[in-house]
Amino acid sequence: MIKFKTIFAICLCAVLFLSTACTHRLVDFTVISSKNCDVKGKRMQRVKGSDGSCSMIPVNLKEALDRAIEQQPGADALIDGVVYYKIYPFYHKYEVEGTAVATK
């Protein structure tokens, strides 16, 4: 009976550890872009992009930003956005969201 309680406690601890996550808000921005652009432009819908991988492989904030911008054809910047860095057991990612803008 003691073995069952020990195994149950270990399994419970493992489930609790693997079901936790951590999110850090990195930055709020008025305008953000990885492209050369003018701030004036046509507003489009709100978009979200992310770049994530196994904890051993680095992630790229620029890739997450590009994925968000490229969701709207013709967009080259984001305004009124936010960047998150999310950490899970064995996985992490950058998440960018904002309003797409076409400045050209």
N, C-alpha and C positions, 0 to 999 in steps of 0.2 A: 504494500500500500504506500510506503514511503517513496518508492521509485515513481509511482504514478504522480504523486504530488510534485516531486522534483521535476519530472519531465513536463508536467503541466505548467509549472512556474517558468521554466526555461522557454517553453513555447509561447507563453503569454508575454514574456519580456521581449522575445524576438518579434512578435506581431506588433507590439506597441512601438518598438524601435523602428521597424520598417514602415509603419503607417504615419510617422511624423514627417514634417517638412518645415522649412524655414524660408521666409520671403523677406527680402530687403528692398526697400524703395531707394533707388540710387539717386535719381535726379528728376526734377520737374523741369520742363523746358517750354519756352514760348515758341521758339522755332528751332528745329533741329533737322539737319540734313547731312548726308555724306556726299551730296552733289553740289556743284556750283550753281547758285540760283539767286534770284531776286525775291525778296519777301512778299511783294505784292503779287496777287494771283487769284485764280479761281479755286474756291473751297470745294472739296469733294466730301465723301463720306468718311466716317471714322474707320481706321484700319488697325490691324494688329499683326505683328511679325515676331518670330522667335528663332533662336539658335540654341540648341542644347545638345548635350552628349554625355557619355559616361564620365564619371568624376575624374578619371585619369587623362581625359582628352580635353584640351583647352577649348573654350567657346569664344565667339567673336561678337562683340556688340555691334560692329559695323554690319555684319551679316544679318543680324536681327533687324536692324534699321532698314537695310536694303530690301529685305523681304516684305516689310510693312509698306514701304513706299511703292514697290513694284506691284502691289495688289490693285492699285488704281492706275490704269493706262494714262500716261501723260503727266502723272504726278512726279514731282522731284523734291518735295520737302514735306515735313510734318509740322503742324502747329498744335498748341494746346495738348501736349503729350506727356507721357510718363514712361520711365524705364524701370523695370523690375529685374532683380537677380534672384532667381528661385533655386533653392537647394533642397534636394531630396536624397535619401540614402542611395548612393552610387550613381546619382544623376544630378546635373545642374544645368541651368539655362538662363539666358537673357531674354526678356520679353519687352517689346517696345510697342506702344500704342499711341495713336494721335490722329488728328484730322489731316488727311492728305490734301496737298495744295499743288496746283499746276501753275507755275510762275512764268512759263514761256508762252 
